[in-house]
Amino acid sequence: MAANYGAIRFFLATIVEVKKSSVKVRYNNTTSDFVPYTQVHNQFKTSYSPPTVGETVLYLKMGHFGLVLGTSILPQEVEDDQDEKVQKIKYKDGTTITYSDGVLKVESLKDLIVECQTATLKAQKIVKVECQEASVKAQNALNLEAQTAKIKANSVVVDAPDVTLGGSMATPLDGVVTGQCTCSFTGAPHPMFSSKVKAVK
């Protein structure tokens, strides 16, 4: 059964107060009570975009019932920043998500956090990671498989009680000789040790 609210009146209004998805708006020198600010919500998804004070909206007044629709009117300086071939979402702090021609780009000014049970990254060509510092932590096992692997750094530290280089081909006799090893002929510390590669005996 449809409710009969009578005539619908439209006002271009400005948000003056926000309480989650309810807002008060100023229109015709009048301030409304808290009314719903429309969001996307159905069985498929829920999307919440916080209303902001000063936002220009469309206020629908139907008797004692009111409803606010966020407008799609962009200020000129924001309009000038758009590209007709790029879908763009830009947040207040400058974080930006863009999509164009098969390329999805996320530019976060702080952190990018992905939480899930299983994550798979698969690229047909190249994966590049560039940063000042990177950490990978696995509670059980970390497996890296590649035809060729290259690590370039000023210093590499491997903190583990047991390190094997050479995989299954390494035998117990293939241990690394260090300056802590004793020469079997002289009984003195072994003189032929590396000053570049260091290992705990």
VEXDREN-2710 file (C-alpha; in Angstrom, 1 decimal):
% VEXDREN-2710
k/r/px/py/pz
1/MET/0.0/0.0/0.0
2/ALA/1.6/3.3/-1.1
3/ALA/1.6/6.2/1.2
4/ASN/0.1/9.5/0.0
5/TYR/2.3/12.4/0.9
6/GLY/0.6/14.9/-1.4
7/ALA/2.6/17.3/-3.6
8/ILE/6.4/16.9/-3.7
9/ARG/8.4/20.0/-3.5
10/PHE/12.1/20.3/-4.5
11/PHE/14.6/22.6/-3.0
12/LEU/18.3/23.2/-3.6
13/ALA/19.7/23.1/-0.1
14/THR/22.9/23.1/1.9
15/ILE/23.8/20.5/4.7
16/VAL/24.3/22.2/8.0
17/GLU/24.5/19.2/10.4
18/VAL/25.3/15.5/10.0
19/LYS/24.4/12.4/12.0
20/LYS/25.6/9.3/10.1
21/SER/23.0/9.0/7.2
22/SER/20.7/11.7/8.5
23/VAL/21.2/15.4/7.9
24/LYS/19.7/18.8/8.6
25/VAL/19.6/21.2/5.6
26/ARG/19.2/24.9/5.1
27/TYR/16.7/26.0/2.4
28/ASN/14.6/29.1/1.9
29/ASN/16.0/30.6/5.1
30/THR/14.6/27.5/7.0
31/THR/16.4/24.6/8.6
32/SER/14.9/21.2/8.4
33/ASP/14.7/18.5/11.0
34/PHE/17.0/15.5/10.5
35/VAL/16.0/13.7/7.3
36/PRO/17.5/10.7/5.5
37/TYR/20.5/11.2/3.2
38/THR/20.2/8.5/0.5
39/GLN/22.8/5.8/0.2
40/VAL/23.2/2.7/-1.8
41/HIS/21.8/-0.3/0.1
42/ASN/20.3/-3.6/-1.2
43/GLN/20.9/-7.3/-0.9
44/PHE/23.9/-7.1/-3.3
45/LYS/25.9/-4.4/-1.5
46/THR/25.9/-1.5/0.9
47/SER/27.8/1.7/0.1
48/TYR/28.2/4.5/2.7
49/SER/29.5/7.9/1.7
50/PRO/29.6/10.3/4.7
51/PRO/27.6/13.5/4.1
52/THR/29.5/16.7/4.7
53/VAL/28.5/20.0/6.1
54/GLY/28.3/22.6/3.3
55/GLU/27.5/20.0/0.7
56/THR/24.9/21.2/-1.9
57/VAL/22.0/18.7/-2.1
58/LEU/18.5/18.3/-3.5
59/TYR/15.9/18.3/-0.7
60/LEU/12.6/16.6/-1.4
61/LYS/9.8/17.6/0.9
62/MET/6.6/15.6/0.9
63/GLY/4.2/16.8/3.6
64/HIS/5.9/15.9/6.9
65/PHE/8.4/13.6/5.2
66/GLY/11.7/14.8/3.8
67/LEU/14.5/13.2/1.8
68/VAL/17.9/14.4/0.7
69/LEU/19.7/13.5/-2.6
70/GLY/23.3/14.3/-3.0
71/THR/23.8/16.3/-6.2
72/SER/26.2/15.6/-9.0
73/ILE/27.0/19.2/-9.6
74/LEU/30.8/19.6/-9.5
75/PRO/32.5/22.9/-8.6
76/GLN/34.3/24.3/-11.6
77/GLU/37.8/23.7/-10.2
78/VAL/36.9/20.0/-9.6
79/GLU/35.3/19.8/-13.1
80/ASP/38.5/21.1/-14.7
81/ASP/40.4/18.3/-13.0
82/GLN/38.4/15.5/-14.7
83/ASP/39.2/13.5/-17.8
84/GLU/36.3/12.2/-20.0
85/LYS/38.1/8.8/-20.4
86/VAL/38.9/8.3/-16.7
87/GLN/36.6/7.2/-13.9
88/LYS/38.0/8.9/-10.8
89/ILE/37.2/8.8/-7.0
90/LYS/39.1/11.3/-4.9
91/TYR/38.9/11.5/-1.1
92/LYS/39.4/14.5/1.1
93/ASP/42.9/13.5/2.1
94/GLY/44.0/13.2/-1.6
95/THR/43.7/9.4/-1.8
96/THR/42.7/8.6/-5.4
97/ILE/41.2/5.6/-7.2
98/THR/41.2/5.8/-11.0
99/TYR/40.2/3.4/-13.8
100/SER/40.8/3.8/-17.5
101/ASP/41.4/1.4/-20.4
102/GLY/41.9/-1.7/-18.3
103/VAL/44.1/0.0/-15.7
104/LEU/43.0/0.3/-12.1
105/LYS/45.2/2.6/-10.0
106/VAL/45.1/3.2/-6.3
107/GLU/47.1/6.2/-4.9
108/SER/47.0/6.1/-1.1
109/LEU/48.8/8.8/0.9
110/LYS/49.1/6.6/4.0
111/ASP/48.3/2.9/4.2
112/LEU/46.8/0.3/1.9
113/ILE/45.5/-2.6/3.9
114/VAL/44.1/-5.9/2.4
115/GLU/42.7/-8.5/4.8
116/CYS/41.6/-11.9/3.7
117/GLN/42.0/-15.6/4.3
118/THR/43.9/-16.3/1.0
119/ALA/45.5/-13.8/-1.4
120/THR/46.6/-14.6/-4.9
121/LEU/48.6/-12.2/-7.1
122/LYS/49.0/-13.4/-10.7
123/ALA/50.4/-11.3/-13.5
124/GLN/51.0/-12.5/-17.0
125/LYS/54.1/-10.3/-17.4
126/ILE/55.8/-8.3/-14.7
127/VAL/55.2/-7.5/-11.0
128/LYS/57.1/-4.6/-9.5
129/VAL/57.3/-3.6/-5.9
130/GLU/59.0/-0.3/-5.0
131/CYS/59.2/1.1/-1.5
132/GLN/61.6/2.3/1.2
133/GLU/61.1/-0.8/3.4
134/ALA/59.2/-4.0/2.8
135/SER/58.3/-6.8/5.3
136/VAL/56.9/-10.2/4.6
137/LYS/55.8/-12.4/7.5
138/ALA/54.5/-15.9/7.2
139/GLN/53.4/-17.9/10.3
140/ASN/54.3/-21.2/8.6
141/ALA/56.1/-21.2/5.3
142/LEU/57.1/-18.7/2.7
143/ASN/57.7/-20.1/-0.8
144/LEU/59.2/-18.2/-3.6
145/GLU/59.6/-20.0/-7.0
146/ALA/61.1/-18.4/-10.1
147/GLN/63.5/-19.3/-13.0
148/THR/65.7/-16.4/-12.0
149/ALA/65.7/-14.4/-8.8
150/LYS/67.8/-11.2/-8.2
151/ILE/68.2/-9.4/-4.9
152/LYS/70.1/-6.1/-5.0
153/ALA/70.8/-4.3/-1.7
154/ASN/73.6/-2.6/0.3
155/SER/73.1/-5.2/3.0
156/VAL/71.2/-8.5/3.3
157/VAL/70.5/-10.1/6.7
158/VAL/69.0/-13.6/7.0
159/ASP/68.0/-14.3/10.6
160/ALA/67.6/-18.1/10.9
161/PRO/69.1/-20.9/13.0
162/ASP/69.6/-23.0/9.8
163/VAL/70.3/-21.7/6.3
164/THR/70.8/-23.9/3.2
165/LEU/72.2/-22.5/-0.1
166/GLY/71.9/-25.0/-3.0
167/GLY/68.7/-26.7/-2.0
168/SER/68.6/-30.5/-2.2
169/MET/72.1/-30.6/-3.7
170/ALA/73.7/-29.2/-0.5
171/THR/75.2/-31.9/1.7
172/PRO/76.3/-31.8/5.4
173/LEU/79.9/-31.3/4.0
174/ASP/79.0/-28.1/2.2
175/GLY/79.1/-26.0/5.2
176/VAL/80.4/-22.4/4.9
177/VAL/84.0/-21.8/6.2
178/THR/84.3/-18.7/8.4
179/GLY/87.0/-17.1/10.4
180/GLN/85.6/-18.9/13.5
181/CYS/86.5/-22.3/11.9
182/THR/89.7/-24.0/13.0
183/CYS/92.3/-25.0/10.4
184/SER/92.9/-28.7/10.7
185/PHE/96.6/-28.3/9.9
186/THR/97.6/-25.4/12.1
187/GLY/94.9/-25.4/14.8
188/ALA/94.6/-21.7/14.3
189/PRO/91.5/-19.8/13.1
190/HIS/91.0/-20.5/9.4
191/PRO/92.8/-17.8/7.3
192/MET/90.7/-18.2/4.1
193/PHE/87.4/-16.7/5.2
194/SER/85.2/-14.2/3.4
195/SER/85.0/-10.6/4.6
196/LYS/81.9/-10.0/2.4
197/VAL/79.7/-13.0/3.3
198/LYS/79.3/-13.6/7.0
199/ALA/77.7/-16.6/8.7
200/VAL/77.4/-17.8/12.3
201/LYS/79.2/-21.1/12.8
END
